[in-house]
């Protein structure tokens, strides 16, 4: 697939072991042990070369380990085996987007939607893609479609908290901040410790200039997840906006100590240590 990895596991091609290898591959993937996941998926494919789910899983493992070309190859192979494989098109779109190949990403999302017209995530990510290339009318259209389909499936096909959070992001992206905040609040009602929605709500309040509320929700995010570096970084910018430079620097320093490159670069440019 382009990357040669030493296989430290049993090289047997006994078909009876396929299920065991597949399960081990999933476990490794879920534990972010992507190299091991790839090894196990490769073992399955050696015995069962038409296993499209393994190709898709291996593509995801390559993507999350930063090997994007190999990921694309895997998704293409999965689609070759199963031409209506929505997940492979969607994941390939995400990979192209990371690589900066926005037109290819849009094509993949469109293909996923052709196969599954109510694919809310594909509409949402296609909105992001159109925003990246400055086509804001198309982006807004995609975000609105994602909202429509998220509303239809809440509590049915998706984890409710994720649906509300993603719908909040879509509303925020089209400038409807009141509806965005309402959705984030709904997500928090379903899962009171869901730090992502607290963070997003802080960002929404920041967008509309309610800085004290933004700080309140960023602080709540950190209370739930103390190593949420982006919350520190964004809160730092809010403190800049309200003129509290010392607090801003503290936030940027903490984000930098947690490993956020954006904050490290910002402080280095100002000659400030962390």
C-alpha atoms as a printed R data frame, in Angstrom:
    type eleno elety resid chain resno       x       y      z
1   ATOM     1    CA   UNK     A     1   0.000   0.000  0.000
2   ATOM     2    CA   UNK     A     2   3.029   2.306 -0.116
3   ATOM     3    CA   UNK     A     3   4.174   1.815  3.488
4   ATOM     4    CA   UNK     A     4   6.040  -1.330  4.421
5   ATOM     5    CA   UNK     A     5   5.477  -2.316  8.021
6   ATOM     6    CA   UNK     A     6   7.118  -5.187  9.826
7   ATOM     7    CA   UNK     A     7   4.476  -7.702 10.814
8   ATOM     8    CA   UNK     A     8   5.290  -8.974 14.283
9   ATOM     9    CA   UNK     A     9   2.183 -11.105 14.454
10  ATOM    10    CA   UNK     A    10   1.401 -14.637 13.344
11  ATOM    11    CA   UNK     A    11   1.784 -14.900  9.575
12  ATOM    12    CA   UNK     A    12  -0.668 -17.806  9.282
13  ATOM    13    CA   UNK     A    13  -3.339 -17.400  6.616
14  ATOM    14    CA   UNK     A    14  -5.790 -19.776  8.262
15  ATOM    15    CA   UNK     A    15  -9.262 -18.540  7.186
16  ATOM    16    CA   UNK     A    16 -10.693 -19.512 10.567
17  ATOM    17    CA   UNK     A    17  -8.628 -16.725 12.136
18  ATOM    18    CA   UNK     A    18 -10.124 -13.976  9.958
19  ATOM    19    CA   UNK     A    19 -12.758 -12.926 12.478
20  ATOM    20    CA   UNK     A    20 -10.211 -12.828 15.272
21  ATOM    21    CA   UNK     A    21  -7.837 -10.660 13.210
22  ATOM    22    CA   UNK     A    22 -10.676  -8.337 12.245
23  ATOM    23    CA   UNK     A    23 -11.746  -7.882 15.870
24  ATOM    24    CA   UNK     A    24  -8.146  -7.280 16.926
25  ATOM    25    CA   UNK     A    25  -7.812  -4.741 14.131
26  ATOM    26    CA   UNK     A    26 -10.900  -2.894 15.351
27  ATOM    27    CA   UNK     A    27  -9.658  -2.974 18.933
28  ATOM    28    CA   UNK     A    28  -6.275  -1.597 17.888
29  ATOM    29    CA   UNK     A    29  -7.955   1.120 15.822
30  ATOM    30    CA   UNK     A    30 -10.259   2.122 18.682
31  ATOM    31    CA   UNK     A    31  -7.215   2.318 20.961
32  ATOM    32    CA   UNK     A    32  -5.436   4.524 18.393
33  ATOM    33    CA   UNK     A    33  -2.837   1.824 17.763
34  ATOM    34    CA   UNK     A    34  -3.012   2.476 14.043
35  ATOM    35    CA   UNK     A    35   0.093   0.551 12.985
36  ATOM    36    CA   UNK     A    36  -1.219  -2.596 14.670
37  ATOM    37    CA   UNK     A    37  -4.683  -2.040 13.207
38  ATOM    38    CA   UNK     A    38  -3.183  -1.882  9.715
39  ATOM    39    CA   UNK     A    39  -1.257  -5.105 10.304
40  ATOM    40    CA   UNK     A    40  -4.361  -6.996 11.393
41  ATOM    41    CA   UNK     A    41  -6.499  -5.620  8.552
42  ATOM    42    CA   UNK     A    42  -3.788  -6.612  6.086
43  ATOM    43    CA   UNK     A    43  -3.859 -10.152  7.480
44  ATOM    44    CA   UNK     A    44  -7.611 -10.332  6.902
45  ATOM    45    CA   UNK     A    45  -7.288  -9.020  3.350
46  ATOM    46    CA   UNK     A    46  -4.571 -11.560  2.557
47  ATOM    47    CA   UNK     A    47  -7.137 -14.304  3.227
48  ATOM    48    CA   UNK     A    48 -10.235 -12.441  2.094
49  ATOM    49    CA   UNK     A    49  -9.218  -9.896 -0.581
50  ATOM    50    CA   UNK     A    50 -12.802  -8.720 -1.141
51  ATOM    51    CA   UNK     A    51 -13.267  -7.549  2.466
52  ATOM    52    CA   UNK     A    52 -14.312  -3.947  1.733
53  ATOM    53    CA   UNK     A    53 -14.884  -3.143  5.408
54  ATOM    54    CA   UNK     A    54 -11.258  -3.963  6.186
55  ATOM    55    CA   UNK     A    55 -10.054  -1.749  3.351
56  ATOM    56    CA   UNK     A    56 -12.186   1.068  4.726
57  ATOM    57    CA   UNK     A    57 -10.911   0.476  8.254
58  ATOM    58    CA   UNK     A    58  -7.344   0.348  7.021
59  ATOM    59    CA   UNK     A    59  -7.948   3.606  5.151
60  ATOM    60    CA   UNK     A    60  -9.097   5.223  8.380
61  ATOM    61    CA   UNK     A    61  -6.038   3.909 10.211
62  ATOM    62    CA   UNK     A    62  -3.727   5.305  7.526
63  ATOM    63    CA   UNK     A    63  -5.591   8.638  7.583
64  ATOM    64    CA   UNK     A    64  -5.343   9.080 11.346
65  ATOM    65    CA   UNK     A    65  -1.651   8.176 11.250
66  ATOM    66    CA   UNK     A    66  -1.026  10.838  8.591
67  ATOM    67    CA   UNK     A    67  -0.510   8.580  5.563
68  ATOM    68    CA   UNK     A    68  -3.092  10.163  3.300
69  ATOM    69    CA   UNK     A    69  -2.142   8.700 -0.065
70  ATOM    70    CA   UNK     A    70  -2.267   5.195  1.368
71  ATOM    71    CA   UNK     A    71  -5.639   6.003  2.903
72  ATOM    72    CA   UNK     A    72  -7.000   7.105 -0.469
73  ATOM    73    CA   UNK     A    73  -5.786   3.849 -2.050
74  ATOM    74    CA   UNK     A    74  -7.637   1.851  0.596
75  ATOM    75    CA   UNK     A    75 -10.896   3.772  0.160
76  ATOM    76    CA   UNK     A    76 -10.687   3.390 -3.600
77  ATOM    77    CA   UNK     A    77 -10.193  -0.349 -3.210
78  ATOM    78    CA   UNK     A    78 -13.196  -0.547 -0.847
79  ATOM    79    CA   UNK     A    79 -15.327   1.297 -3.422
80  ATOM    80    CA   UNK     A    80 -14.050  -0.945 -6.210
81  ATOM    81    CA   UNK     A    81 -15.360  -3.922 -4.240
82  ATOM    82    CA   UNK     A    82 -18.573  -2.182 -3.114
83  ATOM    83    CA   UNK     A    83 -19.456   0.737 -5.429
84  ATOM    84    CA   UNK     A    84 -22.222   2.049 -3.149
85  ATOM    85    CA   UNK     A    85 -20.029   2.173 -0.023
86  ATOM    86    CA   UNK     A    86 -21.125   5.491  1.486
87  ATOM    87    CA   UNK     A    87 -18.656   5.418  4.371
88  ATOM    88    CA   UNK     A    88 -15.693   4.969  2.028
89  ATOM    89    CA   UNK     A    89 -16.739   7.941 -0.132
90  ATOM    90    CA   UNK     A    90 -17.311  10.078  2.972
91  ATOM    91    CA   UNK     A    91 -13.965   9.128  4.536
92  ATOM    92    CA   UNK     A    92 -12.156   9.647  1.247
93  ATOM    93    CA   UNK     A    93 -13.725  13.111  1.067
94  ATOM    94    CA   UNK     A    94 -12.437  13.883  4.544
95  ATOM    95    CA   UNK     A    95  -8.968  12.725  3.538
96  ATOM    96    CA   UNK     A    96  -8.913  14.849  0.382
97  ATOM    97    CA   UNK     A    97 -10.059  17.835  2.479
98  ATOM    98    CA   UNK     A    98  -7.142  17.339  4.885
99  ATOM    99    CA   UNK     A    99  -4.789  17.158  1.897
100 ATOM   100    CA   UNK     A   100  -6.207  20.424  0.540
101 ATOM   101    CA   UNK     A   101  -7.723  18.737 -2.521
102 ATOM   102    CA   UNK     A   102 -11.063  20.465 -2.027
103 ATOM   103    CA   UNK     A   103 -12.648  19.754 -5.408
104 ATOM   104    CA   UNK     A   104 -11.949  16.038 -5.011
105 ATOM   105    CA   UNK     A   105 -13.378  16.183 -1.483
106 ATOM   106    CA   UNK     A   106 -16.583  17.779 -2.770
107 ATOM   107    CA   UNK     A   107 -16.902  15.110 -5.454
108 ATOM   108    CA   UNK     A   108 -16.651  12.399 -2.798
109 ATOM   109    CA   UNK     A   109 -19.261  14.033 -0.574
110 ATOM   110    CA   UNK     A   110 -21.568  14.445 -3.550
111 ATOM   111    CA   UNK     A   111 -21.163  10.775 -4.383
112 ATOM   112    CA   UNK     A   112 -21.959   9.812 -0.783
113 ATOM   113    CA   UNK     A   113 -25.118  11.943 -0.961
114 ATOM   114    CA   UNK     A   114 -26.143  10.408 -4.284
115 ATOM   115    CA   UNK     A   115 -26.082   7.015 -2.618
116 ATOM   116    CA   UNK     A   116 -27.521   8.185  0.727
117 ATOM   117    CA   UNK     A   117 -29.495  11.422  0.232
118 ATOM   118    CA   UNK     A   118 -29.992  11.969  3.977
119 ATOM   119    CA   UNK     A   119 -26.280  11.804  4.848
120 ATOM   120    CA   UNK     A   120 -26.141  14.815  7.171
121 ATOM   121    CA   UNK     A   121 -22.410  14.531  7.825
122 ATOM   122    CA   UNK     A   122 -21.595  14.609  4.109
123 ATOM   123    CA   UNK     A   123 -23.650  17.784  3.679
124 ATOM   124    CA   UNK     A   124 -21.958  19.352  6.707
125 ATOM   125    CA   UNK     A   125 -18.423  18.558  5.564
126 ATOM   126    CA   UNK     A   126 -19.242  19.612  2.021
127 ATOM   127    CA   UNK     A   127 -20.312  22.947  3.515
128 ATOM   128    CA   UNK     A   128 -16.889  23.230  5.135
129 ATOM   129    CA   UNK     A   129 -15.262  22.393  1.797
130 ATOM   130    CA   UNK     A   130 -17.212  25.058 -0.073
131 ATOM   131    CA   UNK     A   131 -16.347  27.580  2.662
132 ATOM   132    CA   UNK     A   132 -12.670  26.784  2.197
133 ATOM   133    CA   UNK     A   133 -12.801  27.783 -1.479
134 ATOM   134    CA   UNK     A   134 -14.939  30.858 -0.804
135 ATOM   135    CA   UNK     A   135 -18.233  29.566 -2.221
136 ATOM   136    CA   UNK     A   136 -20.306  30.697  0.732
137 ATOM   137    CA   UNK     A   137 -23.685  30.399 -0.975
138 ATOM   138    CA   UNK     A   138 -23.103  26.701 -1.631
139 ATOM   139    CA   UNK     A   139 -21.672  26.282  1.846
140 ATOM   140    CA   UNK     A   140 -24.797  27.780  3.410
141 ATOM   141    CA   UNK     A   141 -26.991  25.547  1.252
142 ATOM   142    CA   UNK     A   142 -25.074  22.471  2.452
143 ATOM   143    CA   UNK     A   143 -25.204  23.496  6.108
144 ATOM   144    CA   UNK     A   144 -28.950  24.043  5.860
145 ATOM   145    CA   UNK     A   145 -29.364  20.591  4.326
146 ATOM   146    CA   UNK     A   146 -27.334  19.059  7.132
147 ATOM   147    CA   UNK     A   147 -29.595  20.768  9.679
148 ATOM   148    CA   UNK     A   148 -32.665  19.395  7.899
149 ATOM   149    CA   UNK     A   149 -31.382  15.833  8.084
150 ATOM   150    CA   UNK     A   150 -30.002  16.082 11.611
151 ATOM   151    CA   UNK     A   151 -33.437  17.219 12.763
152 ATOM   152    CA   UNK     A   152 -35.018  14.146 11.180
153 ATOM   153    CA   UNK     A   153 -32.721  11.605 12.778
154 ATOM   154    CA   UNK     A   154 -32.242  12.918 16.310
155 ATOM   155    CA   UNK     A   155 -32.727  10.022 18.678
156 ATOM   156    CA   UNK     A   156 -33.073   7.546 15.825
157 ATOM   157    CA   UNK     A   157 -29.861   7.017 13.863
158 ATOM   158    CA   UNK     A   158 -27.325   9.106 15.735
159 ATOM   159    CA   UNK     A   159 -26.256   9.663 19.281
160 ATOM   160    CA   UNK     A   160 -28.585  12.548 20.144
161 ATOM   161    CA   UNK     A   161 -25.862  14.661 21.741
162 ATOM   162    CA   UNK     A   162 -23.723  14.467 18.589
163 ATOM   163    CA   UNK     A   163 -26.630  15.380 16.344
164 ATOM   164    CA   UNK     A   164 -27.472  18.468 18.391
165 ATOM   165    CA   UNK     A   165 -23.816  19.507 18.591
166 ATOM   166    CA   UNK     A   166 -23.281  19.125 14.851
167 ATOM   167    CA   UNK     A   167 -26.514  20.934 14.121
168 ATOM   168    CA   UNK     A   168 -25.287  23.739 16.364
169 ATOM   169    CA   UNK     A   169 -22.091  23.934 14.339
170 ATOM   170    CA   UNK     A   170 -24.112  24.162 11.132
171 ATOM   171    CA   UNK     A   171 -26.291  26.983 12.512
172 ATOM   172    CA   UNK     A   172 -23.175  28.798 13.693
173 ATOM   173    CA   UNK     A   173 -21.585  28.459 10.273
174 ATOM   174    CA   UNK     A   174 -24.550  30.189  8.629
175 ATOM   175    CA   UNK     A   175 -24.600  32.929 11.248
176 ATOM   176    CA   UNK     A   176 -27.674  31.835 13.213
177 ATOM   177    CA   UNK     A   177 -26.060  32.054 16.627
178 ATOM   178    CA   UNK     A   178 -29.247  31.898 18.693
179 ATOM   179    CA   UNK     A   179 -30.179  28.563 17.120
180 ATOM   180    CA   UNK     A   180 -26.583  27.362 17.474
181 ATOM   181    CA   UNK     A   181 -26.572  28.102 21.198
182 ATOM   182    CA   UNK     A   182 -29.970  26.446 21.557
183 ATOM   183    CA   UNK     A   183 -28.600  23.276 19.948
184 ATOM   184    CA   UNK     A   184 -25.471  23.239 22.107
185 ATOM   185    CA   UNK     A   185 -27.657  23.637 25.188
186 ATOM   186    CA   UNK     A   186 -29.764  20.689 24.034
187 ATOM   187    CA   UNK     A   187 -26.626  18.592 23.637
188 ATOM   188    CA   UNK     A   188 -25.562  19.489 27.171
189 ATOM   189    CA   UNK     A   189 -28.992  18.584 28.527
190 ATOM   190    CA   UNK     A   190 -28.508  15.083 27.137
191 ATOM   191    CA   UNK     A   191 -24.904  14.835 28.321
192 ATOM   192    CA   UNK     A   192 -24.032  17.407 31.012
193 ATOM   193    CA   UNK     A   193 -20.285  16.706 30.800
194 ATOM   194    CA   UNK     A   194 -20.002  16.946 27.013
195 ATOM   195    CA   UNK     A   195 -17.094  19.375 26.895
196 ATOM   196    CA   UNK     A   196 -17.225  19.843 23.120
197 ATOM   197    CA   UNK     A   197 -20.606  21.573 23.258
198 ATOM   198    CA   UNK     A   198 -19.483  23.791 26.141
199 ATOM   199    CA   UNK     A   199 -16.481  24.816 24.057
200 ATOM   200    CA   UNK     A   200 -18.597  25.444 20.973
201 ATOM   201    CA   UNK     A   201 -21.071  27.476 22.981
202 ATOM   202    CA   UNK     A   202 -18.170  29.591 24.239
203 ATOM   203    CA   UNK     A   203 -17.144  30.182 20.633
204 ATOM   204    CA   UNK     A   204 -20.700  31.128 19.658
205 ATOM   205    CA   UNK     A   205 -20.888  33.684 22.475
206 ATOM   206    CA   UNK     A   206 -17.486  35.000 21.401
207 ATOM   207    CA   UNK     A   207 -18.816  35.401 17.839
208 ATOM   208    CA   UNK     A   208 -21.648  37.645 19.024
209 ATOM   209    CA   UNK     A   209 -19.485  39.684 21.390
210 ATOM   210    CA   UNK     A   210 -20.790  38.253 24.672
211 ATOM   211    CA   UNK     A   211 -17.305  37.822 26.044
212 ATOM   212    CA   UNK     A   212 -18.124  37.156 29.691
213 ATOM   213    CA   UNK     A   213 -20.431  34.325 28.636
214 ATOM   214    CA   UNK     A   214 -17.734  33.027 26.303
215 ATOM   215    CA   UNK     A   215 -15.213  32.931 29.152
216 ATOM   216    CA   UNK     A   216 -17.775  31.219 31.379
217 ATOM   217    CA   UNK     A   217 -18.254  28.380 28.894
218 ATOM   218    CA   UNK     A   218 -14.562  28.026 28.080
219 ATOM   219    CA   UNK     A   219 -13.885  27.740 31.814
220 ATOM   220    CA   UNK     A   220 -16.599  25.100 32.109
221 ATOM   221    CA   UNK     A   221 -14.970  23.215 29.233
222 ATOM   222    CA   UNK     A   222 -11.638  23.223 31.073
223 ATOM   223    CA   UNK     A   223 -13.312  22.215 34.317
224 ATOM   224    CA   UNK     A   224 -14.608  19.089 32.588
225 ATOM   225    CA   UNK     A   225 -11.476  18.444 30.504
226 ATOM   226    CA   UNK     A   226  -8.431  20.198 31.992
227 ATOM   227    CA   UNK     A   227  -6.215  19.404 28.993
228 ATOM   228    CA   UNK     A   228  -8.549  21.004 26.410
229 ATOM   229    CA   UNK     A   229  -5.822  23.196 24.907
230 ATOM   230    CA   UNK     A   230  -8.044  24.888 22.308
231 ATOM   231    CA   UNK     A   231 -10.358  26.180 25.061
232 ATOM   232    CA   UNK     A   232  -7.389  27.887 26.748
233 ATOM   233    CA   UNK     A   233  -6.257  29.338 23.417
234 ATOM   234    CA   UNK     A   234  -9.671  30.687 22.447
235 ATOM   235    CA   UNK     A   235 -10.232  32.058 25.931
236 ATOM   236    CA   UNK     A   236  -6.915  33.863 25.586
237 ATOM   237    CA   UNK     A   237  -8.214  35.699 22.533
238 ATOM   238    CA   UNK     A   238 -11.385  36.667 24.395
239 ATOM   239    CA   UNK     A   239  -9.255  38.173 27.169
240 ATOM   240    CA   UNK     A   240  -7.349  40.128 24.502
241 ATOM   241    CA   UNK     A   241 -10.659  41.520 23.231
242 ATOM   242    CA   UNK     A   242 -11.654  42.743 26.687
243 ATOM   243    CA   UNK     A   243  -8.223  44.223 27.364
244 ATOM   244    CA   UNK     A   244  -6.966  41.748 29.976
245 ATOM   245    CA   UNK     A   245  -3.557  40.996 28.497
246 ATOM   246    CA   UNK     A   246  -2.111  39.262 31.557
247 ATOM   247    CA   UNK     A   247  -4.944  36.727 31.665
248 ATOM   248    CA   UNK     A   248  -4.627  36.246 27.927
249 ATOM   249    CA   UNK     A   249  -0.939  35.406 28.249
250 ATOM   250    CA   UNK     A   250  -1.706  32.920 31.030
251 ATOM   251    CA   UNK     A   251  -4.210  31.174 28.764
252 ATOM   252    CA   UNK     A   252  -1.836  31.102 25.790
253 ATOM   253    CA   UNK     A   253   0.957  29.758 27.995
254 ATOM   254    CA   UNK     A   254  -1.232  26.960 29.313
255 ATOM   255    CA   UNK     A   255  -2.339  26.049 25.794
256 ATOM   256    CA   UNK     A   256   1.320  25.996 24.725
257 ATOM   257    CA   UNK     A   257   2.310  23.798 27.656
258 ATOM   258    CA   UNK     A   258  -0.443  21.388 26.606
259 ATOM   259    CA   UNK     A   259   1.176  21.176 23.180
260 ATOM   260    CA   UNK     A   260  -0.936  23.497 21.015
261 ATOM   261    CA   UNK     A   261   1.348  24.598 18.196
262 ATOM   262    CA   UNK     A   262  -0.711  27.709 17.386
263 ATOM   263    CA   UNK     A   263  -0.140  29.007 20.900
264 ATOM   264    CA   UNK     A   264   3.537  28.087 20.922
265 ATOM   265    CA   UNK     A   265   4.099  29.996 17.674
266 ATOM   266    CA   UNK     A   266   2.130  33.005 18.924
267 ATOM   267    CA   UNK     A   267   4.145  33.230 22.147
268 ATOM   268    CA   UNK     A   268   7.455  32.680 20.361
269 ATOM   269    CA   UNK     A   269   6.652  35.557 17.997
270 ATOM   270    CA   UNK     A   270   6.140  37.784 21.036
271 ATOM   271    CA   UNK     A   271   9.244  36.528 22.797
272 ATOM   272    CA   UNK     A   272   7.221  35.028 25.643
273 ATOM   273    CA   UNK     A   273   8.193  31.714 27.208
274 ATOM   274    CA   UNK     A   274   5.785  29.066 28.395
